[in-house]
Amino acid sequence: MPSHSRFTRVAKAASTFTGRPACFMLALAVLLVWAISGPLFDFSDTWQLIINTGTTIVTFLMVFLIQNTQNRDTEAMQIKLDELIRASRSADDALLDLEELEEKELDVLRARYEDMARQAREARETRRMR
């Protein structure tokens, strides 16, 4: 197994934990305790500030955690797709590493493949009509 950076290990552990039902239940319990404690603190500004600050901090950190997880997943998927393209004899190797192209270049390729799909559907429909 490859050696991962400390950040990657922490990010994976955090994303695994936060994706579990137990984490949701923990967050729900914190909210319930906060809500129930409202009358004890006369629903003060400080009481409201506690939940607002806590949720803001958690949300801020989760954005980076989610982005890190998404980046890793996307990179892994791109590598897998590149390998499938590379391994297929009839595949166009120019399609490897498409994510590095500019938007206009992607638009040209997308139009080419949309045209190929349209032609394939028309050919299938023509064969069906015969």
N, C-alpha and C positions, 0 to 999 in steps of 0.2 A: 504494500500500500504506500502511495506517495506521501512524503512529508509535507504537511500543510503549514502555512504561516499561522501564527497565533490568532490573528484577526479572522482568518478563514475558519479555524476551529471554533472560535467563539461565535462567529456569525452562524455557522451551521448548527451549533448547539442551541443558540437562541431561536433560530427559525424553527427548529424541530420542537422546542418547548412551546413556543407561542402558537404553533399550529395544532396543539393537542387540546382536547376538550377540557382537560384539567386546568389549563391556563385560562380558558374562557370562564370556567367556573370561579377561578380565583379572582379574575377581574370583576365578575358579577358580584362576588362576595364583598369585595372592596367597595363597590358602588352601593350595595345594600347597607353596609356598615356606615358609610358616609351619609346616606339618606336617613337612616334611622337616628344617627347622631345629630341631625339638624335641630330638633327641638331642644337638645341639651345645650346647644350653642346659640340658641335663639336665631337660627338661620342667619348668622352674622356674615359680614363681608369676608372675614377671615375663613370661615367655614366654606364659603363658596370659592374663595381663592385657592384653597387646598385642592379641590377636585379639578379646578381649571388649570392650575399649574401642573398637577400630576398628569392629567391627560395630555396637555400640551407637550410635556417632556417625553412621554411615552410615544406619542404620535411622531414627534420629531425624530426620535431614534429609530422607530419602525420604518420610516421612509427610507433611511439609509440601509437598514437591514433588508428590506424588500428589494431595493435596487441592487444590492450586492448579490442576493440570491437569484434575481432575474438575470443579471449579467452572466453569472456562472452557468445557469441553465441554457441561456441563449448561445453562449460560446460552445458549450458541449454539444448542443443540437447542431450548430453549424459544422463542427468537426465531423460529426456523424454523417450529416448530409454530404459534406465534401467527400468523405470516404465512399459513400454509396455512388456518387457521381463518378469518382475516380475508378471504382471497381467495375462499373458498367461499360462494356465495350462500345455500345452505341451512344453513350452519353457525350454531351459536348463539354469537354474539360474547361472551356472558357467560362462555364457557369460556376466554377470553383471560386470562392471568395467574393461572391457578388455583393456582400454587405459592405465592401470597401468602395463600390462604385458611387458616382454622383447620382443625384435624383434623376437627371435627364437621361443618363445612360440606362438606369433601371427602367424608366418609362419606355424607352425604345425596345428593350428586351421584353418587357411586359406586353407591349403591343404585339410583338412578334409571336409570343406564345398564345395570346388571346386569339390572334388570327389563325394559328395552327389549330386551336381548339374549335373555333368556329368551322373551319374547313372539315375537321374530323366529324363534327356533329352533322354537317350537311351531307357528307359522304355516307354516314350511317343512315340518315333519313332517306337518301336516294336508294340505298340498298334495300331498305324496308319497303319502299314503294313498289319495287319490282316484283 
